[in-house]
Every structure is written in C-alpha cells, then in structure tokens.
Amino acid sequence: MLQEEQLQHFLDSAPQLAIKPSEPPVEANSLPIYSSPLDRSIDRHPLTVAPETPIAEVLALMNPMRVSCQLCSEKQKSLKNTAKRSCVIVVEDDRPIGIFTERDIVKLTTIEACAIGLTIADVMTRSPITLKQSESQDIFTAMFTLRQHSIRHLPVIDEESRLLGIITREAIHEALQPVNLLANLRCAGDVMTKEVICAPKTASALELAQLMVKNRSRCVVIVEDQIQHPQRIVPIEKYQIPIGIVTERDIVQFHALELNLSEISAADAMSWPLFCISPGDSLFCAHQEMQRHSVRRLVVTGSQGELLGVISMTSLPQVFNQSEMYGTIELLQQAVDDRAAQLHKTNELLQQEILERQRAQEALHQAHDDLKKQVEERTAQLLESNELLRRDIIKRQRVEEVLRKKQTCLKNQAEQLEETVRKLQQTQTQLVHTEKMSSLGQMIAGIAHEINNPVNFIYGNLSHTSHYIKELTQLLELYQQHYPEPVSEIREAAADMEIDFLVEDLSKIVSSMQVGTDRIRQIVLSMRNFSRSDQSNIKLVDIHEGLESTLLILQHRLKAQGGHPGIQIIKEYGDLPRIECCPGQLNQVFMNILGNGIDALDEAIQKGQWGKGNGKNSLPSIASFPTLPAITIRTEVVAGGFVAIRISDNGGGIPDDIRRQLFDPFFTTKPVGKGTGLGLSISYHLVVEKHGGRLNCVSEVGLGTEFAIEIPIVRSH
C-alpha cells in the first residue's frame, strides 16, 4: 500500500510518458522501472550572458523565431538572432549567478520608466534555484523541484557548481512524451483552463502586459464585444468571441524590436489567425494541432464560436490511466523481488566463502600441531644425543682433540637448530595472527558493505517520508479548518486515535529514525576505514581518520558500565599533513596500543586507584590528566620530517624490568588466555621495519604510561 501511495505521488507531479512512433517499444524488464531520461531533457547549450551585458542586447538575443502579428514581422527580418529563448542565464566563471525570463521582461514593461539602459545584473533574479547532477537525481526530481518552487526554468550544475545546461517544463514534456495522448483519447474539455484573461482589441500592449503581471498569466485572449471591465476573468456564460491572442513571448518580441508598448493596440499586437478546437476534440487531436501549427496553446470554443477556455502544451500530461499505474507498480514489485533474489544469492555465496575459510583455518591449525609435534620429537632426539655425548665425554676424558671439536660443533648446530625452531614458531604465530586479522578485516568490510545498502535505502527515503507526513498534516489541518464539525463517526475515530498526539509523535519518530540512520552510517564508515584490505599498498593517509575509526570500534569498552566508571578520551590533535603509509597496518598498531591502555585502566579501576597526575613527573601528557581514568591522544609534526602520535594513560604505570621486555615476542603479563604477547611485538615490527619509524614507551609506576609513535611523512624508497 505504501508503494502505491509513493508511486501515486510521483504520478501526480509528473507528465505522462509516451513512445515515439519511430522508436521500437521497450520491454518491461529491459530497463529498471525507476530509470528516467534526465540527460535527454537537459539543454546543453542554454543562452548565457555576462553580468555587464546591456538589457537591450539581452532582449535581442531572446528574440523568438515566430511572430504572428503584422506590426513586427517586417522589422524582425533585419535581426540576425531569431532563435526562441524563454530565459537567459547570467554566468560568472562558468557558474550561474542569476536568471532573466520572459516574465521579468513583462514586469519591466509595466514600469513607467523603461530600464533598457541598465545591465542585466540590475534586473536579474539572483541566486536561482539549481539542480546538481548526480546518479541519485532523475527526471522526477527535476519535475518535483519545478513544481515545488513554481518555476519554469531549472539550471543544472556539476559538483563544482559549474553550469551544465538547463531544464524546462517543455523539455521534460519532450523527453517523456505523453503516451496516454495516443492510447487514451480524452477530451480537451477535461483539462482546459476555464479561467481566461480577456481584453478588447482597443486595449494597448502596455495594458496587456499589466494584465499578465497582475493575474500571473502567460497570455491574454483578445475578444470582441467586451465593452467594460477588461481586467476581469470572463466566465464561459458571457459568450465572448475570441479573435486573437497575445503571449509573454509577443511582449518580449516588442522589447527586442524597441517598440513603444503604450502606442500599440491589441488588434495590432495579437497573433492571428487564432487556432481553435472544440471541447469534444480528443487530446491526441489537440497534440497534433499544436505540432502542425508550431504553437504551445489552443483556444477552446463552443458551437457558436464563444470562448470556453484555453489548453496549453503543459496541460496535456495531467491525465493518467489507473491501469497504467498498477502496471507500473507490478513492474516495481518485480524489480524489488529481483533485487531481493540477488541479495539472497550473494548471501549464500558469502556463507559458502566463510565455510571455506573456516576449513582453511582448521587445516592451518592441524599443520601447526603436526609441525609442533615434529619439533618436539626432534628436540627430544637432540636432547638424547646431547646426553649420550655428555656421558661419552665423562667416560672418555682423554679423548683426542678432534673429538672435542666435533662435540663443540654438534653443540653449536643444536643451538642453531633450537634458534631456528624458535624463529619458526614466532613466524608461524605471526602468520596465524596476520591471517586472523586479514579475515576479520574482510569480514568487517563485507558486513559494512551489506549494512550500508539497506541503511542508504532507509536514509534516502526518510526525507521523502518526512515531506509526505508534512503534506498529509497540512491536508488534515485544511480538513479541520473547512470541516470543523465532522460526523460523529469521524469524531469518535479521531478521539480513539488521539490524532493530535499521533501527528506530533510521528514527526518525532521520523527525526529519531534520521538520527539512528546517521549513527549507523558513521559506524559503517568507521568499520570500512579500519578494515582496509590494501594493507600492503602505500598511499596518502590522514592519521586522524584511522584514530577516529579505531576509537569508534573500541567505544563499547570506553563507556561506563554499572559501578565501572567510563574512560575519557582527550584529543589534542595537531595540524598534520597526509603521510605515505599502509593505513591498515597503522590501524592495527593503534588498536593494540589503545587496547593495552584500556586494559591498564581497567586493572587500576579494579584495584581502586590510578595515576592522578600532579605535574611532578616527566610525562607531559599525563601531567594534565583529570582525576578520572582517561587516555590522551596528542599528534604533532616533529623535527626530521616525522609525525608523532602520543597515546598516554593515567593508569598504574609499568615497572622498568617489565618495560624493557614489552616489545619481545611472546612476552605478556596478562593471564593465560587473555593475551598472546605478540601485540606490541607486531606493532614494533610494523612501525620500525615496515615504515622506518620509531616506537618508544615512557612509564613511571603510579603516574601512567605513554607510547610515542613516529612515522616519516614521506616514505623512503
């Protein structure tokens, strides 16, 4: 039901679609139902002028091609530029700063002192409404913008606000082409404008322009036998006989020809012969008449030639067929089902990939166990050989010197083998840890991608939902104003629903959904930044983005829980340039160091104490800490072309004997199962060996700990 209401809103604000007879029909499933020919409706070569261009020159550029009155047909032949232009865009550095339309010319006509001597910058409409071209914008967005702001011209700009072209209602009509005019024969009387501005043929062109400005009309019909009240809207019952018509474009033409409007009568200014149709003629017939005579409006007359109304080109697309709407809904539903099937298939592939990775991890663990067993057996053999050799030495104290050298050689070989085995164990453990981190990063990236699609869909529809709620609320208020005493059944239903509370609470719910989706999008962005798969690629990176992504992932460990106080994060970011590094590897370093800081503060909290920071220690960052558990992150540019990231905590500190072993592989002070002893060792390897930087630790017992990371701004090759 919601899809039908949304589609009906688009249909009410859009012209009907048509297919040209010369083009082959498009299959229903060959294109997405939500696609629209926005590019085809953009005029890529609009009329543009500079702000200092005189108005007289602009009027000459806007001179229309077709003129039906005899007054200006001869003089127009001497003008070179006769292209139809309903507006001029004023640009500066290829960016639109104003717009000047035919209606502005008509307004200038009503001014007693003509402003022809001024420049276009003096009379243009500044800061025009524009549309930024992007993949999310379609032709319905352009139509909605034109309708919302009640304008006829919509400049299109790029991401740098440079002018690309202009969209008009006529261009949209030409791009969409009303299909129901050919398929469903409706009568002109169904869509004609019955309220028509009329004037006698004795009125002057200046009076006609004033009528257009006052009534916001684009044309005035010249009638016979209208003796008084030339400014009123003539009802159909008056049987006025139309003899001609004057439009905004005619007024623009008179300006371009530099004619005095007060001296021109309506009989001389009107366009004739007048093209008329009867109210019973079909819209298809009206469309053919407009195409044959190259006009944009026709006069509807009765059996006695009396004026009944006016039908224009923009009136034709307002009739829609209900069966076509339901057909479109079915196509939309089919497109949604196809997309859901694709997502389901993708999910199955992802599950299969996860199972394959789990099997690979199990195989890797089995290989590790086998290798460990082989190493133990070999070690036992070596120990047994050493024992036999030692016994042989005891028994043979007088063995020749050659045998003693051989024993020494064998001992050295045993030590080298043990060292090799130890390095192999270290390398293997690092590989397992690296593979886990890679798998975790890929999984986080995949989850972030899958979450991002529905969140973007919800986020994109919240603005439309809020707009629809406002329109429904306005409609409800209009009903309450015009029908203050509804029937008893409606009053009871409104009382049961608590309609006032419902309207107020609905806006709050939409706002809460907006805040929630913004939060989810920030979390997804942080997950994607942290799980960058290009760990081995060197690129220019903003260090602060990596820090913020890591903090967001660790946010759950920083919050207060029960009697456990929250951990404050104090940021003292400096003005850093972008540096050449592997962002994924640095994110892993930040995660290890921040995680160790949080562990240290948790341990101090459990003991009921931590470093207070009294300003008497050698740690500058810790000296400014508050009396609550906190972590300070300070960044700055240091001498030698390095960027320093200092991460400090006000925990219990680290003793010197432990601090000297922090970066040794497999060294940890945490209980069994809580740590591997590889976090700081891998961090030191990534910072020093991979990036050519420095990683130091400064700590004092009872005053906290500071890790200083220094990375070169430009990586040495």
Secondary structure by P-SEA (a helix, b strand, c coil): caaaaaaaaaaaaccbbbbcccccccccccccccccccccccccccccccccccaaaaaaaaccccccccccccccccccccccccbbbbbccccccccccaaaaaaaaaccccccccccccccccccbbbbbcccccaaaaaaaaaaacccbbbbbcccccccccccaaaaaaaaccccccccccccccccccbbbbbcccccaaaaaaaaaaacccbbbbbccccccccccccccccccccccccaaaaaaaaaaccccccccccccccccbbbbcccccaaaaaaaaaaacccbbbbbccccccccccccccccccccaaaaaaaaaaaaaaaaaaaaaaaaaaaaaaaaaaaaaaaaaaaaaaaaaaaaaaaaaaaaaaaaaaaaaaaaaacccccaaaaaaaaaaaaaaaaaaaaaaaaaaaaaaaaaaaaaaaaaaaaaaaaaaaaaaaaaaaaaaaaaaaaaaaaaaaaaaaaaacccccaaaaaaaaaaaaaaaaaaaaaaaaaaaaaaaaaaaaaaaaaaaacccccccccccaaaaaaaaaaaacccccccccbbbbbbbbbccccccccccaaaaaaaaaaaaaaaaaaaaaaaaaccccccccccccccccccccccbbbbbbbbcccbbbbbbbbbccccccaaaaaacccccccccccccccccaaaaaaaaacccccbbbbbbbccccbbbbbbbbbccccc
